[in-house]
Amino acid sequence: MSVSSNVVAVHQEEFERTGYTLVRGLFSTDEAERLRDHYMDVRRRGPQAHEFAGHSSTDRDPLKRYPRLAQMHRWDDTSRQWLTDPRIDRVMTALLGRSPYAVQTMLYFKPPGSRGQALHQDNFYLKADPGTCIAAWMALDRVDEANGCLEVVPGSHRWPILCTEKADTTVSFTDVTVPLPSDGGAVPVEMEPGDVLFFHGALVHGSNPNVTTDRFRRALIGHYIEGEAERVAQYYHPALRMDGTELTLEVAEGGGACGEWTDTPDGPVALLTGTERTTRKHE
Ligand SMILES: O=C(O)CCC(=O)C(=O)O
């Protein structure tokens, strides 16, 4: 799909205001279906590099039978082509003002019965500096509340990196979450195959479990950093320009100040009174 200039202006305004924007039909339904089949084939071939959770075809946990794939673009041409697709580059360039660098691919299978992912901010992991990371999250299935679509907190891209707390691991496969202020809440983003949600690295987002008995919630995700970034956390090296060539950046170190909610007469404010000591790769 080509994106006309007035449509681009609408996406720019929405991204600026809310921290995310949904580009419907950026890829066709056929392309989404081919990608879905491709990754199911990859998954059937067994364990792959960069897996987080371990792989077992008999485990009771559906996420162990279908663990996420990560950094596939380092060994899979299909993933590399998608990550650097000119359609994604055009939207990113419109949102950020210049072409980004690509640093991560991920494929979530999220089969029926799987846990979701607790609320988090991607900048917590990527630590792009200067600037932010930005995600392109593409639905490969119809995604809705029942199969655990992505949920986002509108406007949270203006918050600092928040101090994390323990997450409820009966509903999330990650063990840390970020607290929301009393007046904040996450909203579901329902999408069709081929739709792409672009969101800012400080935007608080996550997902609930897939409570269906028969529907996967597959999503292909690219993480990018602004094309002015000089450093990014170790796990994301090497970065790629959108023409597919590699570039060398410095390594960003972990830790630093994080925000804690404090009530003020004007409402809750995240003050940088905490310190985050851990370095984690994206979860
Ligand atoms: O797809 C999900 O459930 C979560 C994905 C996510 O949080 C991310 O890509 O940063």
The ligand as an SDF file (V2000), in Angstrom:
LIG
                    3D

 10  9  0  0  0  0  0  0  0  0999 V2000
    3.1540   -8.8610   21.4570 O   0  0  0  0  0  0  0  0  0  0  0  0
    3.1310   -8.7700   22.6710 C   0  0  0  0  0  0  0  0  0  0  0  0
    2.3430   -9.3880   23.3670 O   0  0  0  0  0  0  0  0  0  0  0  0
    4.1220   -7.8820   23.3460 C   0  0  0  0  0  0  0  0  0  0  0  0
    5.1240   -7.3340   22.3740 C   0  0  0  0  0  0  0  0  0  0  0  0
    5.9780   -6.3020   22.9710 C   0  0  0  0  0  0  0  0  0  0  0  0
    5.7780   -5.9190   24.0720 O   0  0  0  0  0  0  0  0  0  0  0  0
    7.0760   -5.6850   22.2620 C   0  0  0  0  0  0  0  0  0  0  0  0
    7.3050   -5.9810   21.0920 O   0  0  0  0  0  0  0  0  0  0  0  0
    7.7810   -4.8750   22.8640 O   0  0  0  0  0  0  0  0  0  0  0  0
  1  2  2  0
  2  3  1  0
  2  4  1  0
  4  5  1  0
  5  6  1  0
  6  7  2  0
  6  8  1  0
  8  9  2  0
  8 10  1  0
M  END
$$$$
